[in-house]
Amino acid sequence: MVRFVDVPGMQRWVGLTGLESAITAIAGAIEEDFLRWPEFDKSARVANHSDVGVIELMPISDATTYAFKFVNGHPGNPARGLQTVTAFGVLADVASGYPILWTEMTILTALRTAATSAMAARALAPAGATTMAMIGTGSQSEFQALAFRAMLGIDRLRIWDTDPAAMDAFERNIRPLGFDVVRAESAAEAVRGAEIITTCTADKAYATILTDDMVGAGVHVNAIGGDCPGKTELDPRILHRSDIFVEYPPQTRVEGEIQQLDADHPVTELWRVLRGEVAGRTSAEQVTVFDSVGFALEDFSALRYLAGAIEGTDVYQDVDLIADPADPKDLFALVADAASVSARA
């Protein structure tokens, strides 16, 4: 039997845990795994692109546990009444190859993405930051706001989106939670006075959401919208004067903001910062960019944490996913009766 967490189960788990507590706990699990980065068998995700979006498989394992996530990204989906991003994932035992957890990951991905952003910002953002600009107020935006408040104390938000309805929804969701929200008339207005800028837009295009003049000294840019080939958000001039931090360079150079730069442009892997091997933020004037495309290790950590957190709860059900004949060498026994029926017919 395999534990299965469906969408109602995930909702119950988040309700029992609390959103900010869940994000903070997942961030802790992600940081634990980043600190043991060399132990993982890593690869860039396998992506199948179409004119309307992308479907990806994200695998990773250590010596004992394997994980994968199936995830899509279809920017045109909301016009059809569908989500831009959906996902599910599996955690498995390396020793047997058997899955031990199967779960929805549309909600869990939103939690782990926000957790990763805030985890990185603790190492890269200016000390004492209180204000974040959010360019793009789609499905990920509320999670980002809650993560940055829970982990960095950010409670002032300056927002901008090309879709007024998206800003309306964001304000309806987030104002009752105690945030000070300023609704800007443009991206340039939104970033004024912000120590942290989060960009999270959905269009699959080479776009310039942030121009060079919009990013002043000392700012941390949390760039999470560019996540596939041909999709960017930042003016390349910002990148050329910033210190750039990434998850897994072989994937980020293809999918991230740095796809706009030379293949040998220097970047710093975030795990090395977390382990204290290299510096993160080194001065008040430094501009830092977290060029985050989402990496399988973050999903591994979220799945690993969830597997332990649901122990003793009613948020999962056991499903009979794996064929298990009495004799492991006699799989046919499970369908022998059907074969007999076919023969008699």
DOSEFI-772029 format. One record per residue: x, y, z negated of N, C-alpha, C in turn. Coordinates in steps of 0.2 Angstrom, whole numbers, plus 2048, in hexadecimal, padded with zeros to 3 digits. Each point is the difference from the previous one (the first is absolute). Layout:
BEGIN
XYZXYZXYZ
...
# end
This chain:
BEGIN
8047FA8007FC806800804806800
7FE8058048048078007FC8057FD
8038047FC7FC8067FE7FF805805
7FA8038007FD8048067FD8067FC
8038068027FD8067FE7FD804805
7F98008007FD8048067FF8077FE
7FC8048048008077FF7FC8027F9
7FA7FC7FF7FD8027F98057FE7FB
8047FA8008057FF7FB8058057FF
8028038068058057FF7FE8067FD
7F98028027FD8057FC7FF7FF7F9
7FF7FA7FE7FF7FF7F98078007FC
8057FE8048078007FD8028077FF
7FF8058058028077FF7FC8037FB
7F97FE7FF7FC8037FB8027FE7F9
8027FA7FF8037FD7FA8068047FE
8058018058068027FF801808800
7FC803804800808801805801805
7FE8058058038018068088027FE
8008057FC8078037FF8047FB7FC
7FD7FC7FC8047FA7FD8027FB805
7FC7FE8048017FB805806803805
8008068028058038048078007FD
8008027F98068007FC8037F97FF
7FC7FC7FF8027F97FF8037FD806
7FD8018068027FD806807804802
8008067FE8078048028057FD7FC
7FF7FE7F98057FC7FC8027FA803
7FB7FC8038027FA803804801807
7FE8058038048018068078027FF
8018057FB8078027FE8047FA7FD
7FD7FB7FC8037FA7FE8037FC806
7FC8008058027FC806805804804
8008068018058048038067FF7FD
8008007F98077FF7FD8037FA801
7FD7FB8038037F98027FF7FF807
8018068047FF8008078047FA804
8067FF7FE8047FB8047FE7F97FF
7FB7FF7FC7FE7F97FF7FB7FE805
7FD8058047FB7FF8048027FE807
7FC7FB8038017FF8087FB805803
8038058037FC805803800801808
7FB8028028008028087FB805801
8018048067FB8048027F97FD801
7FB8037FF7F97FD8027FF7FF807
7FC7FB8017FF7FE8077F9803802
8018048057FB8058037FE7FE807
7F98008017FD8008067FC806801
8028048057FE8068027FB800806
7FB8047FF7FB8018067FF808801
7FC8018057FF8088017FC8037FA
7FC7FC7FC7FC8037FB8037FF7F9
8057FC7FF8037FF7F98057FA800
8017FE7FA8057FB7FF7FE7FB7FB
8017F98017FF7FB7FB8077FD7FE
8018007F98077FE7FE8007FA7FB
8057FC8008017FB7FB8078027FC
7FF8017F98068027FC8027FB7FB
8057FC8028037FA7FC8068027FC
8017FD7FA8068007FC8007FB7FB
8067FE7FD8007FB7FB8068017FC
8007FD7FA8067FF7FC8017F97FF
8047FD7FB8017F98007FA7FC7FD
7FB8037FD7FB7FD7FE7F9801803
7FF8068027FA803802800803807
7FB7FE8047FF8038077FA804800
8008058047FA8058017FF802807
7FA8018027FF8038077FA8047FF
7FF8068047FA8048017FE800807
7FA7FF8027FD8028067FD807800
8028048047FD807800800803807
7FB8048007FF8048078008087FF
8018038057FF8078007FD803806
7FA8028007FC8028067FD8077FF
8038058027FE8077FE7F9801803
7FE7FD8057F98028037FB7FC7FC
8017FC7FB7FB7FC7FD7FB8047FD
8018057FC7FB8047FC7FA802805
8028028067FB8028057FB7FA801
8027FA7FF7FC7FA8017FD7FD7FA
8018047FA7FD7FE7FA8057FB7FC
8067FF8028057FB7FE8068047FC
8037FC7FC8068037FD806800804
8048057FF8068018048057FA7FF
8007FF7F98057FB7FE7FC7FA7FC
8017FA8017FE7FB7FC8057FA7FF
8007FC7FB8057FC7FF7FE7FA7FB
8037FA8018007FB7FB8077FD7FF
8017FD7FB8077FD7FE8007F97FD
8057FD8008017FA7FD8077FF7FC
8007FD7FA8067FF7FC8007F8800
8067FE8018017F88018067FE7FC
8007FA7FE8067FD7FC8057FD805
8068028008057FE8058027F97FF
8007FD7FA8027F97FF7FB7FB803
7FA8028017FB7FB8037FD803806
8008078017FD8038067F98017FF
7FD7FE7FA7F98017FF7FE8077FE
7FB8038037FE8077FE7FD7FF7F9
8018067FC7FE8007F97FB8067FF
8008058047FB8058007FF803807
7F98018017FE8038067FB8067FE
8028058037FC8067FE7FF806805
7FA8037FF7FF8068048068057FE
8038048068058047FE7FF807803
7FA8028027FE8078038018047FA
7FC7FF7FA8018047FA8077FF7FD
8027FA8008077FF7FD806803803
7FF8018078058038048008087FE
7FA8027FF7FF8077FE8048027FA
7FF7FB7FB8038017F98077FF801
8037FB8048077FF800804806804
7FC8038058038058048018067FB
7FB8027FD8008067FB8057FE7FB
8017FA7FD8057FF7FB807800803
8017FE806807801803802807801
7FB8048028018078018028047FA
7FC7FE7FA8028047FA8067FD7FD
8027F98018067FD7FD806804804
8008018068058038048018077FD
7FA8047FF8008077FF8038017F9
8007FB7FB8038017FA807801800
8037FD806807800801802806804
7FC8028048018058067FD8077FF
7FB8017FD7FC8067FF8048057FB
7FF8068018038057FB7FD7FF7F9
8048017FB7FE7FF7F97FB8057FF
7FB7FE7FC7FB8057FE7FA802805
8007FC8067FB8028057F97FF7FD
7FC8058027F98007FE7FB800806
8028028067FC8018058027FC806
7FB7FC8038017FC8067FB803806
8038018057FC8018067FE7F9804
7FA8008027FE7F98037FE802807
8037FE8057FE8018077FD7FA803
7FA8008007FC7FA8027FD7FD7FA
7F98008007FC7FE7FA7FC7FA801
8037FB8047FC7FA8018007FB7FB
7FF7FA8027FF7FB7FB8067FF7FA
8068028028057FF7FB8018067FB
7FD8058028018077FC7FF8007F9
7FA7FD7FE7FE8007F98057FC7FC
8027FA8038057FB7FC8068047FF
8038048058068038007FF8057FA
7FB8048007FF8057FA8007FD7FA
7FD7FA7FF8007FD7F98067FD7FE
8047FE8058077FD7FF8048057FE
8008068038058067FE7FE8037FA
7FA8007FE7FE8027F98027FB7FB
7FF7FA8018017FB7FB8087FF7FF
8048018058077FF7FF804806800
7FE8068038048068007FD8067FD
7F97FF7FE7FD8057FC7FD806805
8007FE8077FD8058057F98007FF
7FD8077FF7F98007FF7FD806804
8058038047FE8068058017FD807
7FA8018048007FD8077FE806804
8048008067FE8058057FF7FB807
7FA8018027FF7FB8057FE803807
8017FC8057FE8028077FF7FA804
7FB8008047FE7FB8057FD803806
8017FD8067FD8038067F87FE800
7FE7FB7FC7F97FE7FF7FD8037FA
7FC8058007FD8037FA7FC7FB7FC
7FD7FB8037FD7FB7FC8047FC7FC
8067FF8028057FC7FC8028047FA
8018078018018047FA7FA8007FB
7FA8008037FA8007FC8007FA7FB
8017FA8048007FA7FC8068007FB
8068028018058007FC7FE8047F9
7FE8068027FE8047FA7FA7FD7FC
7FB7FD8037FB7FD7FC8037FB7FC
8057FC8028037FA7FC8058037FB
8038058018068017FC7FF8067FB
7FC8058027FF8057FB7FD7FE7F9
7FB7FB8007FD7FD7FA8067FD7FB
8057FE8038067FD7FD8058047FC
7FE8078018048057FC806803804
8008008078058038037FE807802
805804801800807802801800808
7FB8018048007FF8077FF807804
8058018048008068047FF7FD808
7FA8038037FF7FE807803805804
8057FE8048038058047FD800807
8028058047FD8028078057FD805
8067FE7FE8047FD8058067FC7FC
8037FC8048067FC7FC8058057FE
8018058038058057FE7FE8037F9
7FA8028007FD8037F98017FA7FB
7FE7FA8018007FB7FB8077FF7FD
8058018048077FE7FD8038067FC
7FD8068008028057FC8007FF7F9
8068007FD8017FF7F98007F97FD
8007FB8058007F97FE8077FE800
8017FC7FA8077FD7FF8007F9804
7FB7FD8017FF7FA8037FB801806
8027FD8067FB8008057FF7F9803
7FA7FD7FF7FE7FA8037FD800807
8027FD8057FD8008067FD7F9801
7FA8008027FC7F98017FB801805
8028008067FB8018067FF7F9803
7FB8008047FF7F9803801800808
8008058038018008088067FC802
7FF7FC8048067FC803803804806
8048057FE8038048058078047FD
8048028058068047FD7FD8077FF
7FF8017F97FD8067FE8058047FC
7FF8077FF8038047FC7FC8037FB
7FF7FC7FA7FB8037FB8048057FC
8067FF7FE8048057FD805802804
8008078018068038048058027FB
8068028038068017FC7FF8067FB
7FD8058037FF8067FB7FB7FF7FA
7FD7FA8007FB7FF7FB8037FC7FA
8067FE8018047FC7FA8068047FE
7FF8037FA8058047FD8057FC7FC
8058047FD8057FC7FC7FD7FD7FA
8037FA7FE7FD7FD7FA7FA7FC800
7FD7FF8067FA7FD8018017F8801
7FC7FC7FD8007F98027FA7FE805
8027FD8057FA7FE8057FF7F9800
7FA7FE7FE7FE7F98007FC7FF806
8047FD8057FD7FF8077FE7F9801
7F97FF7FF7FE7F98017FB7FF805
7FF8058057FC7FF8058037FD807
8068018018047FD8058017F97FF
7FD7FB8038017F97FE8007FB806
8018038068017FB806803804805
8037FC8058038048067FB805803
8038068027FC8058037FC8047FB
8017FF7FA7FB8047FB8058037FB
8008078008048047FB7FC8067FE
8038037FB7FC8067FD8058067FF
8077FF8008048057FE804803806
8018077FF8058038058077FD7FF
8037FE8058077FD7FF8058047FD
7FF8078008048047FD8008007F9
7FA7FE7FD8007FF7F98047FA7FE
8007FB8048047FA7FF808801800
8028048048078028018038047FA
7FC8037FC8028047FB7FE7FD7F9
7FE7FA8007FD7FC7FA8057FA7FF
7FF7FE7FA8037F97FE7FA7FB800
8017FB8047FA7FC8028017F97FD
7FA7FE7FD8007FA7FC7FB7FB803
8027FA8007FC7FB8047FF7FA7FC
7FB7FB8028007FA7FD8047FB804
7FF7FE8068047FB803802803807
8068028018028038067FE7FD807
8017F98007FE7FD8077F9802802
7FC8007FB7F98028017FE807801
8038047FC7FF807800803804806
8057FD8038038038067FC7FF806
7FB7FB7FF7FC7FF8067F98037FF
7FE8017F97F98027FF8008077FD
8058027FC7FF8067FC802806803
8018067FC801806803807800803
8057FC7FE8067FF8038017FD806
7FA7FE8038007FD807802806805
7FF8067FD802806804807802800
8047FD7FC8078017FF8047FB804
8078018008057FC8038007F97FB
8017FB8038007F97FD8058007FA
8058048008058007FB7FF8067FB
7FB8038007FF8067FC8007FD7F8
8038037FC8017FE7F97F98007FC
7FF7FB7FD7FA7FF7FB8027FC7FA
7FD8017FB8017FD7FA7FB7FB7FE
8017FA7FE7FB7FB7FE7FE8017F9
7F98007FF7FE8027FA8027FB7FA
8017FA8028027FB7FB8068027FD
8058038048068017FD8008067FB
7FB8058017FF8057FC7FE7FE7F9
7FB7FB8007FD7FE7FA8057FC7FC
8047FC8048057FC7FC8068057FE
8008068018058057FE8077FF804
7FF7FD8068067FF804802807804
7FB8048028008068037FC8057FD
8018068017FC8067FD7FA801804
7FA8027FC7FA802804800808801
7FD8037FB8008088018068027FC
8048048038068027FD8008087FF
7FB8048028018077FF7F9803800
7FF8067FE7F98038007FE802807
8058018047FF8038077FF7FA805
8027FA7FE8007FA8057F97FF803
7FF7FF8067FA7FE8038007F8801
7FC7FC7FD8007F98007F97FE804
8017FB8047FB7FD8048007F87FE
7FA7FE7FE7FF7F97FF7FC7FE807
8037FD8047FE7FE8077FD7F87FF
7FA8007FD7FD7FA7FE7FB7FD805
8027FA8037FB7FD8057FC7FA7FC
8027FE7FA7FD7FB7FD8047F9801
8027FD7FB8047FA8017FE7FA7FC
8017FA8037FD7FA7FD8027FF7F9
8058027FE8027FF7F97FB8047FB
7FD8058027FB8047FC7FA7FB7FF
7FE7FD8067FA7FB8008027FA7FB
8067FE8018027FA7FC7FF8027F8
8028067FF8008027F97F98017FD
7FC8038057F98017FE7FC7F97FF
8027FB8047FD7FA8008027FC7FA
8078017FE8037FC7FB7FC8037F9
8008078007FD8037FA7F87FE7FF
7FD8008067F97FE7FF7FF7F97FE
8047FB8027FF7F97FF8007FF7F8
8058047FD8008007F87FB8047FD
7FE8058037FB8057FD7F97FD7FF
7FE7FB8057F97FE8008007FA7FC
8057FD7FD8007FA7FC7FB8027FA
7FB7FB7FF7FB8017FB7FA804801
8008038067FA8048027FB7FC805
7FB8048017FB7FD805800803807
8068038028008048068027FC806
8017F97FF8027FC8057FC7FA800
8007FC8067FD7FA8008057FB803
7FF7F97FE8047FB8037FD7FE807
8048008057FD7FD8068047FA803
7FD7FC8038037F9802803802807
8068038008038028078047FB803
8037FC7FC8057FB8027FE7F9800
8007FD8067FE7F98018047FC7FB
7FD7FB7FC8047FD7FB7FE7F8800
8027FC8047FD7F98008037FC7FA
7FD7FB7FE8037FC7FA8077FE802
8017FE8068067FE802803805805
8058047FD8038068048027FE807
8017FA8028027FE8067FA7FE805
7FA8007FD7FB7FE8047FB805800
8018058047FC8068017F97FE804
8017FB8047FA7FD8047FB7FE7FC
8017FE7FA7FB7FD7FB7FB8057FF
8018078007FB8057FF7FB801806
8027FD8057FB8018067FE7F9803
8027FB7FD7FF7F98027F87FF801
7FC8027FC7F97FF8017FD804806
8038068017FE8038068027FD807
8067FC7FF8027FD8067FC7FA801
7FE7FC7FB7FB7FB8007FA801804
7FD8067FE7FA803803801801807
8058038028028018078007FA804
8037FB7FD8017F98037F97FD802
7FC8007FA7F97FD8017FC804805
8018068017FC8048058037FE807
# end
